[in-house]
Amino acid sequence: MSNTHIDTIVFDLGGVLLDWNPRYVYKEIFESEEKVEWFLEHICTHDWNIQQDAGRTLAEATEFLISKHPEWEKEIRIYYDRWADMLGGAIQETVDLLQDLVKSNTYRILALTNWSGETFPTAKALFPFLHWFEGVVVSGDERLIKPDHRLYHVLFDRYSVDPRKAVFIDDSLPNILAARELGMTAFHFRSTRLLLEEMAEAGIWPRD
């Protein structure tokens, strides 16, 4: 049975379509996995990085962190100097799904991503499938980050999306819960196989 009221599918990017991980770089910098984990937990932390997704410039972020940890200046500068090397590549099974959805011309296909507005163009230049979307809302450009409801409303307003007719796919549970609060059908991404099973059970894809 097809879920015929759905007309839009919205993808998160990192962790769903693209593999990104600073460990790909720092495992070359430090001699042990323990040191890599310590550095990412105490110096170039997730909370620090997410502020760039919220619109802080890379230069400002780098200098701020160096002012707090001058003894780690070299390693801190590597973070954005080698940011492209942190892209592990496409999550090909999900890219294949995206391609099938685009080719079917059944749904509008959009993206809503927490991503620095400065680094996203690098990813777009490296991965052609990032050009397949009707539109992409990048958190860093809007100075808002998921799960803030205001960022979802940017997507709704800019692309005339009715959340009750939209599916959202994200690997972050808080982002999924926010989408559901706004009326979207939302799937917590853990693997492409599970996503396909959940979409089929919901009658969203493939359609009869």
Helices and strands as residue ranges (DSSP letters): E 8-11, E 18-20, H 23-29, H 33-42, H 46-53, H 58-68, G 70-72, H 73-81, G 83-86, E 87-90, H 92-104, E 108-113, H 120-126, G 128-131, E 135-138, H 139-142, H 149-159, G 163-165, E 166-170, H 173-181, E 185-188, H 192-201
